[in-house]
Amino acid sequence: MTFALRKPWGWGLLALGLCQGCGGDEHAPIIGDNLVRNGSFESGLDGWWDATNSEGGQASASPEAADLGAAGLKLYKGTGGWGTMVGQETEGHGAWATLQVQARVRGAVGGEQLTFSFHSQGFEVTAEDRWRTVTRLLLMTEASDNPSAIIAVTTDGATAYVDDVSFSPAQVAKGEADLTPDNQVINGSFESGLGLWTFWTNSFPGGMASTSPDAKHSGYAGMVLARGAEGTLTTVKQTLTAPVFEGEQYRIEARVRGANGGEAVNLCLQINRDPWDGPCIHEKADREWKHLSRTVTIDAAMHDERVGVLLSLGSEGSVQVDDVVVLRTRSVR
């Protein structure tokens, strides 16, 4: 073993933003028709169901919740329970479809936690005391005939306002990792935002992951990974679909460049349990794109284990990452 991240964290789903259509790039996502009806709530809650398990929780269409027009969605969560929500069933989709979720969001005081979800994929946002646009890409791992679009507020005693909601299919570009035959990483070029990638950091403030056209090596977008002055790591990880076996060989690859150069980057295959061990590439980023590549052999300690490909930034600063590839180059089965 060459590296150990001894952090028994639970990997929380975090899908972060992609700038749509920045600079008029011809590879920008092509956004389809809105799958939800009455997304501006001008017809009240027509088409939407509502539910709450909090005391005093309520969902309504209200003029005070309007960004434009006569009404918007007002969500209030009382005490206890999980939250107050609205939802509606939409048209179905195939496996590996990408969906863009977009909405205008404002909190009554700021700091309110909202969740947006669609067929088991979703994300959280923190509202501010002003209107702002939230845009995310979600990657659907399974097909569904009647998925539900759901919006919820989860902070006790909180009121949040939502307007101009759209859940729309998105046609995204293909980067080099997406076009690599037998790549075991899905969305390795980050064209579908951070879909299927999970995020963790102990760097507060400053630790973050996002996607941007400015971070691309190929396709339309790449990932930006940042770490602040506090803490030790900022990471993203994706679990591979099949376990690994002793004696197998894998080639792990990524394209990386640093904002200033010298940032400490790790690219690993990591067991999904304590002691979080696995073989890694440890490199210092350059200001130009660097190709990280190493062939690793699975040892006895990793035999028949679920593993993930992990990218981490171990020094203060930020790096751009694109085209993550994991290829099995020798099989023992």
C-alpha positions as a Markdown table, in Angstrom:
| # | Residue | x | y | z |
|---|---|---|---|---|
| 1 | Met | 0.0 | 0.0 | 0.0 |
| 2 | Thr | 1.3 | 3.5 | -0.9 |
| 3 | Phe | -1.3 | 5.8 | 0.6 |
| 4 | Ala | -3.9 | 5.9 | 3.3 |
| 5 | Leu | -6.7 | 8.4 | 3.8 |
| 6 | Arg | -7.7 | 7.4 | 7.3 |
| 7 | Lys | -11.0 | 9.3 | 7.4 |
| 8 | Pro | -14.1 | 7.2 | 8.2 |
| 9 | Trp | -16.3 | 9.8 | 6.6 |
| 10 | Gly | -19.7 | 9.1 | 4.9 |
| 11 | Trp | -19.5 | 10.3 | 1.4 |
| 12 | Gly | -22.3 | 12.8 | 0.9 |
| 13 | Leu | -23.7 | 13.5 | -2.4 |
| 14 | Leu | -22.9 | 16.9 | -3.7 |
| 15 | Ala | -23.7 | 18.0 | -7.2 |
| 16 | Leu | -22.2 | 21.5 | -8.0 |
| 17 | Gly | -22.7 | 24.0 | -10.7 |
| 18 | Leu | -21.9 | 24.2 | -14.3 |
| 19 | Cys | -21.9 | 27.5 | -16.1 |
| 20 | Gln | -24.3 | 27.0 | -19.0 |
| 21 | Gly | -23.3 | 28.5 | -22.4 |
| 22 | Cys | -20.4 | 30.5 | -21.1 |
| 23 | Gly | -18.6 | 32.3 | -23.9 |
| 24 | Gly | -21.0 | 30.9 | -26.5 |
| 25 | Asp | -19.0 | 27.6 | -26.6 |
| 26 | Glu | -20.3 | 25.4 | -29.3 |
| 27 | His | -20.0 | 22.4 | -26.9 |
| 28 | Ala | -22.2 | 23.9 | -24.3 |
| 29 | Pro | -25.1 | 21.7 | -23.1 |
| 30 | Ile | -28.2 | 21.8 | -25.2 |
| 31 | Ile | -31.2 | 22.2 | -22.9 |
| 32 | Gly | -34.5 | 20.7 | -23.8 |
| 33 | Asp | -38.1 | 21.5 | -22.8 |
| 34 | Asn | -39.1 | 21.9 | -19.2 |
| 35 | Leu | -40.5 | 18.7 | -17.9 |
| 36 | Val | -42.5 | 20.3 | -15.1 |
| 37 | Arg | -45.6 | 22.4 | -15.7 |
| 38 | Asn | -46.5 | 25.6 | -13.8 |
| 39 | Gly | -42.9 | 26.0 | -12.8 |
| 40 | Ser | -43.5 | 29.7 | -12.1 |
| 41 | Phe | -46.4 | 28.9 | -9.8 |
| 42 | Glu | -48.6 | 31.5 | -11.5 |
| 43 | Ser | -51.5 | 28.9 | -11.3 |
| 44 | Gly | -50.9 | 28.4 | -7.6 |
| 45 | Leu | -49.8 | 24.8 | -6.8 |
| 46 | Asp | -51.7 | 23.4 | -9.8 |
| 47 | Gly | -49.8 | 20.3 | -11.0 |
| 48 | Trp | -47.8 | 20.1 | -7.7 |
| 49 | Trp | -48.5 | 17.9 | -4.7 |
| 50 | Asp | -47.3 | 19.1 | -1.3 |
| 51 | Ala | -46.3 | 17.3 | 1.9 |
| 52 | Thr | -44.8 | 18.1 | 5.3 |
| 53 | Asn | -43.9 | 16.1 | 8.4 |
| 54 | Ser | -43.0 | 19.2 | 10.5 |
| 55 | Glu | -45.3 | 20.9 | 13.0 |
| 56 | Gly | -46.8 | 23.9 | 11.3 |
| 57 | Gly | -45.1 | 23.2 | 7.9 |
| 58 | Gln | -46.8 | 24.6 | 4.9 |
| 59 | Ala | -46.3 | 25.0 | 1.1 |
| 60 | Ser | -48.2 | 27.6 | -0.8 |
| 61 | Ala | -48.1 | 29.9 | -3.8 |
| 62 | Ser | -47.7 | 33.5 | -2.7 |
| 63 | Pro | -47.0 | 37.0 | -4.1 |
| 64 | Glu | -44.2 | 37.5 | -1.6 |
| 65 | Ala | -42.4 | 34.5 | -3.2 |
| 66 | Ala | -42.5 | 35.9 | -6.7 |
| 67 | Asp | -39.3 | 36.9 | -8.4 |
| 68 | Leu | -41.2 | 37.8 | -11.6 |
| 69 | Gly | -44.9 | 37.6 | -12.2 |
| 70 | Ala | -47.7 | 37.4 | -9.6 |
| 71 | Ala | -46.6 | 34.4 | -7.5 |
| 72 | Gly | -43.9 | 32.0 | -6.5 |
| 73 | Leu | -43.5 | 29.0 | -4.2 |
| 74 | Lys | -43.3 | 29.7 | -0.5 |
| 75 | Leu | -42.1 | 26.8 | 1.7 |
| 76 | Tyr | -42.2 | 26.9 | 5.4 |
| 77 | Lys | -40.8 | 24.2 | 7.7 |
| 78 | Gly | -42.0 | 24.1 | 11.3 |
| 79 | Thr | -40.4 | 22.2 | 14.1 |
| 80 | Gly | -39.4 | 18.5 | 14.0 |
| 81 | Gly | -39.6 | 16.2 | 11.0 |
| 82 | Trp | -37.6 | 16.2 | 7.8 |
| 83 | Gly | -39.1 | 19.1 | 5.9 |
| 84 | Thr | -41.8 | 20.6 | 3.8 |
| 85 | Met | -41.9 | 19.8 | 0.1 |
| 86 | Val | -43.7 | 20.0 | -3.2 |
| 87 | Gly | -43.3 | 17.6 | -6.1 |
| 88 | Gln | -44.8 | 16.4 | -9.4 |
| 89 | Glu | -44.4 | 13.4 | -11.7 |
| 90 | Thr | -42.8 | 14.1 | -15.1 |
| 91 | Glu | -42.1 | 12.3 | -18.3 |
| 92 | Gly | -39.7 | 9.4 | -18.1 |
| 93 | His | -36.1 | 9.2 | -19.1 |
| 94 | Gly | -33.5 | 6.6 | -20.1 |
| 95 | Ala | -30.4 | 5.4 | -18.2 |
| 96 | Trp | -27.5 | 7.8 | -18.1 |
| 97 | Ala | -29.6 | 10.7 | -19.1 |
| 98 | Thr | -28.5 | 14.1 | -18.0 |
| 99 | Leu | -30.9 | 16.6 | -16.5 |
| 100 | Gln | -30.5 | 20.3 | -15.8 |
| 101 | Val | -32.3 | 21.7 | -12.7 |
| 102 | Gln | -32.6 | 25.5 | -12.6 |
| 103 | Ala | -34.5 | 27.8 | -10.2 |
| 104 | Arg | -34.6 | 31.2 | -8.6 |
| 105 | Val | -34.1 | 30.9 | -4.9 |
| 106 | Arg | -34.3 | 33.3 | -1.9 |
| 107 | Gly | -34.5 | 32.9 | 1.8 |
| 108 | Ala | -36.6 | 35.0 | 4.2 |
| 109 | Val | -33.4 | 35.7 | 6.3 |
| 110 | Gly | -30.7 | 33.7 | 4.5 |
| 111 | Gly | -29.1 | 30.4 | 5.5 |
| 112 | Glu | -32.1 | 28.2 | 4.8 |
| 113 | Gln | -31.3 | 24.7 | 3.4 |
| 114 | Leu | -33.2 | 23.6 | 0.3 |
| 115 | Thr | -33.0 | 20.4 | -1.6 |
| 116 | Phe | -33.8 | 19.7 | -5.2 |
| 117 | Ser | -34.2 | 16.1 | -6.4 |
| 118 | Phe | -35.2 | 14.0 | -9.4 |
| 119 | His | -35.5 | 10.3 | -9.4 |
| 120 | Ser | -33.1 | 9.7 | -6.5 |
| 121 | Gln | -30.5 | 12.2 | -7.6 |
| 122 | Gly | -30.3 | 15.6 | -6.0 |
| 123 | Phe | -28.4 | 18.4 | -4.4 |
| 124 | Glu | -28.6 | 20.9 | -1.5 |
| 125 | Val | -28.3 | 24.7 | -1.7 |
| 126 | Thr | -28.2 | 27.3 | 1.0 |
| 127 | Ala | -30.5 | 30.3 | 0.3 |
| 128 | Glu | -29.4 | 33.9 | 0.7 |
| 129 | Asp | -31.5 | 36.9 | 1.6 |
| 130 | Arg | -31.6 | 37.9 | -2.1 |
| 131 | Trp | -32.7 | 36.2 | -5.3 |
| 132 | Arg | -30.1 | 34.1 | -7.1 |
| 133 | Thr | -30.2 | 31.5 | -9.8 |
| 134 | Val | -29.3 | 27.9 | -9.0 |
| 135 | Thr | -28.3 | 25.6 | -11.9 |
| 136 | Arg | -27.1 | 22.0 | -11.6 |
| 137 | Leu | -26.7 | 19.0 | -13.8 |
| 138 | Leu | -27.8 | 15.6 | -12.6 |
| 139 | Leu | -26.8 | 12.3 | -14.1 |
| 140 | Met | -29.5 | 9.6 | -14.0 |
| 141 | Thr | -28.0 | 6.2 | -13.4 |
| 142 | Glu | -31.2 | 4.3 | -14.1 |
| 143 | Ala | -34.2 | 4.6 | -16.5 |
| 144 | Ser | -37.6 | 5.7 | -15.0 |
| 145 | Asp | -41.1 | 5.8 | -16.6 |
| 146 | Asn | -42.5 | 8.3 | -14.0 |
| 147 | Pro | -39.8 | 10.2 | -12.1 |
| 148 | Ser | -40.7 | 12.9 | -9.6 |
| 149 | Ala | -39.3 | 16.4 | -9.4 |
| 150 | Ile | -39.2 | 17.5 | -5.7 |
| 151 | Ile | -38.3 | 20.7 | -3.9 |
| 152 | Ala | -38.0 | 20.9 | -0.1 |
| 153 | Val | -36.9 | 23.1 | 2.7 |
| 154 | Thr | -35.2 | 21.3 | 5.6 |
| 155 | Thr | -34.2 | 24.0 | 8.1 |
| 156 | Asp | -36.4 | 24.2 | 11.3 |
| 157 | Gly | -38.5 | 27.4 | 11.4 |
| 158 | Ala | -37.3 | 28.5 | 8.0 |
| 159 | Thr | -39.2 | 30.1 | 5.1 |
| 160 | Ala | -37.7 | 29.9 | 1.6 |
| 161 | Tyr | -39.0 | 31.2 | -1.7 |
| 162 | Val | -38.6 | 29.5 | -5.1 |
| 163 | Asp | -39.6 | 30.7 | -8.6 |
| 164 | Asp | -39.1 | 29.9 | -12.3 |
| 165 | Val | -38.3 | 26.2 | -11.7 |
| 166 | Ser | -37.2 | 24.0 | -14.6 |
| 167 | Phe | -36.2 | 20.3 | -14.8 |
| 168 | Ser | -35.0 | 19.8 | -18.3 |
| 169 | Pro | -33.2 | 17.1 | -20.3 |
| 170 | Ala | -29.7 | 18.2 | -21.3 |
| 171 | Gln | -27.5 | 16.9 | -24.1 |
| 172 | Val | -23.9 | 17.2 | -23.0 |
| 173 | Ala | -20.5 | 17.0 | -24.8 |
| 174 | Lys | -18.2 | 14.0 | -24.7 |
| 175 | Gly | -14.7 | 14.5 | -23.4 |
| 176 | Glu | -11.7 | 12.3 | -23.9 |
| 177 | Ala | -12.5 | 10.2 | -20.8 |
| 178 | Asp | -16.1 | 9.6 | -21.9 |
| 179 | Leu | -14.8 | 8.4 | -25.3 |
| 180 | Thr | -12.2 | 6.0 | -23.9 |
| 181 | Pro | -13.2 | 2.4 | -24.4 |
| 182 | Asp | -13.7 | 0.4 | -21.2 |
| 183 | Asn | -13.2 | 3.3 | -18.9 |
| 184 | Gln | -14.6 | 2.3 | -15.6 |
| 185 | Val | -15.2 | 5.9 | -14.5 |
| 186 | Ile | -18.6 | 7.4 | -15.5 |
| 187 | Asn | -18.6 | 11.1 | -16.2 |
| 188 | Gly | -14.8 | 11.2 | -16.0 |
| 189 | Ser | -14.8 | 14.3 | -18.2 |
| 190 | Phe | -17.2 | 16.1 | -15.8 |
| 191 | Glu | -19.6 | 17.0 | -18.7 |
| 192 | Ser | -22.6 | 16.2 | -16.5 |
| 193 | Gly | -21.4 | 18.4 | -13.6 |
| 194 | Leu | -20.3 | 16.3 | -10.6 |
| 195 | Gly | -22.8 | 13.6 | -11.4 |
| 196 | Leu | -21.8 | 10.3 | -9.7 |
| 197 | Trp | -18.9 | 12.1 | -7.9 |
| 198 | Thr | -19.1 | 12.6 | -4.1 |
| 199 | Phe | -17.3 | 15.3 | -2.2 |
| 200 | Trp | -15.6 | 15.6 | 1.2 |
| 201 | Thr | -13.4 | 18.3 | 2.8 |
| 202 | Asn | -12.2 | 19.2 | 6.2 |
| 203 | Ser | -11.0 | 22.6 | 4.9 |
| 204 | Phe | -13.4 | 25.3 | 6.1 |
| 205 | Pro | -13.7 | 27.8 | 4.6 |
| 206 | Gly | -12.3 | 27.3 | 1.2 |
| 207 | Gly | -12.7 | 23.6 | 0.4 |
| 208 | Met | -14.9 | 23.1 | -2.6 |
| 209 | Ala | -15.5 | 21.3 | -5.9 |
| 210 | Ser | -17.2 | 22.7 | -8.9 |
| 211 | Thr | -17.3 | 22.3 | -12.7 |
| 212 | Ser | -16.5 | 25.0 | -15.2 |
| 213 | Pro | -15.8 | 25.4 | -18.9 |
| 214 | Asp | -12.6 | 27.2 | -17.9 |
| 215 | Ala | -11.3 | 23.9 | -16.4 |
| 216 | Lys | -11.7 | 21.8 | -19.5 |
| 217 | His | -8.9 | 19.8 | -21.1 |
| 218 | Ser | -11.4 | 18.3 | -23.5 |
| 219 | Gly | -15.1 | 18.5 | -24.2 |
| 220 | Tyr | -16.9 | 21.4 | -22.6 |
| 221 | Ala | -16.2 | 21.3 | -18.9 |
| 222 | Gly | -13.7 | 20.2 | -16.3 |
| 223 | Met | -13.5 | 20.2 | -12.5 |
| 224 | Val | -12.1 | 22.8 | -10.1 |
| 225 | Leu | -10.9 | 21.4 | -6.8 |
| 226 | Ala | -9.9 | 23.9 | -4.1 |
| 227 | Arg | -8.5 | 23.8 | -0.5 |
| 228 | Gly | -8.3 | 26.6 | 2.0 |
| 229 | Ala | -5.6 | 27.4 | 4.5 |
| 230 | Glu | -7.3 | 25.3 | 7.2 |
| 231 | Gly | -7.7 | 21.5 | 7.1 |
| 232 | Thr | -5.8 | 18.9 | 5.2 |
| 233 | Leu | -7.8 | 17.6 | 2.2 |
| 234 | Thr | -10.4 | 18.4 | -0.4 |
| 235 | Thr | -11.6 | 15.3 | -2.3 |
| 236 | Val | -14.0 | 13.9 | -4.8 |
| 237 | Lys | -14.5 | 10.1 | -5.2 |
| 238 | Gln | -16.5 | 7.7 | -7.4 |
| 239 | Thr | -17.0 | 4.0 | -6.5 |
| 240 | Leu | -16.3 | 1.6 | -9.4 |
| 241 | Thr | -19.2 | -0.7 | -10.3 |
| 242 | Ala | -17.2 | -4.0 | -9.8 |
| 243 | Pro | -14.9 | -5.2 | -7.0 |
| 244 | Val | -11.2 | -5.6 | -7.7 |
| 245 | Phe | -9.1 | -8.9 | -7.2 |
| 246 | Glu | -5.6 | -9.7 | -6.2 |
| 247 | Gly | -3.2 | -9.6 | -9.1 |
| 248 | Glu | -5.3 | -7.5 | -11.4 |
| 249 | Gln | -3.7 | -4.4 | -12.9 |
| 250 | Tyr | -5.3 | -1.0 | -13.5 |
| 251 | Arg | -4.1 | 2.1 | -15.2 |
| 252 | Ile | -5.3 | 5.3 | -13.5 |
| 253 | Glu | -5.1 | 8.6 | -15.3 |
| 254 | Ala | -6.1 | 12.2 | -15.1 |
| 255 | Arg | -5.2 | 15.6 | -16.6 |
| 256 | Val | -4.3 | 18.2 | -14.0 |
| 257 | Arg | -3.1 | 21.8 | -13.9 |
| 258 | Gly | -2.7 | 24.2 | -11.0 |
| 259 | Ala | -3.6 | 27.8 | -10.5 |
| 260 | Asn | -0.1 | 28.7 | -9.5 |
| 261 | Gly | 1.8 | 25.4 | -9.8 |
| 262 | Gly | 3.2 | 23.3 | -7.0 |
| 263 | Glu | -0.2 | 22.2 | -5.6 |
| 264 | Ala | -0.2 | 18.7 | -4.1 |
| 265 | Val | -2.5 | 16.4 | -6.0 |
| 266 | Asn | -3.2 | 12.7 | -5.3 |
| 267 | Leu | -5.0 | 10.3 | -7.7 |
| 268 | Cys | -5.8 | 7.0 | -6.0 |
| 269 | Leu | -7.7 | 3.7 | -6.0 |
| 270 | Gln | -9.1 | 3.5 | -2.5 |
| 271 | Ile | -10.9 | 0.8 | -0.4 |
| 272 | Asn | -14.4 | 2.0 | 0.6 |
| 273 | Arg | -13.8 | 1.3 | 4.3 |
| 274 | Asp | -11.3 | 1.9 | 7.0 |
| 275 | Pro | -8.3 | 2.0 | 6.7 |
| 276 | Trp | -9.1 | 3.8 | 3.4 |
| 277 | Asp | -5.9 | 2.4 | 1.8 |
| 278 | Gly | -4.9 | 2.2 | -1.8 |
| 279 | Pro | -2.2 | 2.8 | -4.4 |
| 280 | Cys | -1.8 | 6.4 | -5.6 |
| 281 | Ile | -0.1 | 8.9 | -7.8 |
| 282 | His | 1.4 | 11.8 | -5.8 |
| 283 | Glu | 2.3 | 14.8 | -8.0 |
| 284 | Lys | 2.8 | 18.5 | -7.9 |
| 285 | Ala | 0.6 | 20.3 | -10.4 |
| 286 | Asp | 2.1 | 22.5 | -13.0 |
| 287 | Arg | 0.6 | 25.7 | -14.5 |
| 288 | Glu | 0.1 | 23.8 | -17.7 |
| 289 | Trp | -1.8 | 20.6 | -18.2 |
| 290 | Lys | 0.0 | 17.5 | -16.8 |
| 291 | His | -0.9 | 13.9 | -17.6 |
| 292 | Leu | -1.0 | 11.8 | -14.5 |
| 293 | Ser | -0.7 | 8.1 | -15.3 |
| 294 | Arg | 0.3 | 5.0 | -13.4 |
| 295 | Thr | -0.3 | 1.2 | -13.7 |
| 296 | Val | -1.0 | -0.3 | -10.3 |
| 297 | Thr | -1.4 | -3.9 | -9.1 |
| 298 | Ile | -4.1 | -5.0 | -6.7 |
| 299 | Asp | -2.6 | -6.7 | -3.6 |
| 300 | Ala | -4.0 | -9.2 | -1.1 |
| 301 | Ala | -5.3 | -6.5 | 1.2 |
| 302 | Met | -7.6 | -5.1 | -1.6 |
| 303 | His | -8.8 | -8.6 | -2.8 |
| 304 | Asp | -12.5 | -8.7 | -3.6 |
| 305 | Glu | -13.0 | -5.2 | -2.2 |
| 306 | Arg | -15.2 | -2.3 | -3.5 |
| 307 | Val | -12.9 | 0.6 | -4.4 |
| 308 | Gly | -13.3 | 4.1 | -5.7 |
| 309 | Val | -11.1 | 6.4 | -7.7 |
| 310 | Leu | -10.3 | 9.4 | -5.6 |
| 311 | Leu | -8.8 | 12.8 | -6.4 |
| 312 | Ser | -7.6 | 14.9 | -3.6 |
| 313 | Leu | -5.9 | 18.2 | -3.1 |
| 314 | Gly | -3.5 | 18.2 | -0.1 |
| 315 | Ser | -2.2 | 21.8 | -0.2 |
| 316 | Glu | -3.8 | 25.2 | -0.1 |
| 317 | Gly | -4.9 | 26.5 | -3.5 |
| 318 | Ser | -6.8 | 25.2 | -6.5 |
| 319 | Val | -6.4 | 22.8 | -9.4 |
| 320 | Gln | -8.3 | 22.0 | -12.5 |
| 321 | Val | -8.9 | 18.3 | -13.3 |
| 322 | Asp | -10.3 | 16.6 | -16.4 |
| 323 | Asp | -10.5 | 13.3 | -18.2 |
| 324 | Val | -10.2 | 10.8 | -15.3 |
| 325 | Val | -9.7 | 7.2 | -16.6 |
| 326 | Val | -9.5 | 3.8 | -14.8 |
| 327 | Leu | -8.7 | 0.9 | -17.2 |
| 328 | Arg | -8.2 | -2.7 | -16.2 |
| 329 | Thr | -5.1 | -3.8 | -18.1 |
| 330 | Arg | -4.8 | -7.3 | -16.6 |
| 331 | Ser | -7.5 | -9.6 | -15.4 |
| 332 | Val | -7.2 | -12.7 | -13.2 |
| 333 | Arg | -10.7 | -14.0 | -13.7 |
